Amino acid sequence: MTTKKPRGVRILMLPLQEDEDSDPVGYSGPATVLSGLPRTIRWHELRLIVPLADSTIYEMEKRGEFPRRFNLTPRCVVWDLEEVEVWLEQRRQASLAGRAKIAPGPYVGQRKTRPVKAQDADI
């Protein structure tokens, strides 16, 4: 199965460094990880990392539940990649510990087509 790279997205890859710990595929990691410089990401990169809708990200930012964007120029907004990665790890840990909020399943007894009776659904 092949995945398509979205149009307009450039992935920065460094040349393979020959040593015993190198990745056999030939990718040695993002350049910023090796250089130690802070890395910012734009919308299209954020969408590849965080599979949420734009409106969901915006609402979570307003509530303080997601890293805040900042403007580089009047028309260019970015996020700090390290903050986004920390947020993802916190969400992962909360989910593994059972502290994550999970939406309840739908009540199938109220469906218009093929409703399930209470004794059949174990509700």
Buried (B, 14 or more C-beta within 10 A) or exposed (E): EEEEEEEEEEEEEBEEEEEEEEEEEEEBEBEBEEEEEEBBBBBEBBBEEBEBEEEEBEEBBEEEEBBEBEEEEEEEBBBBBEBBEEBEEEBEEEEEEEEEEEEEEEEBEEEEEEEBEEEEEEE
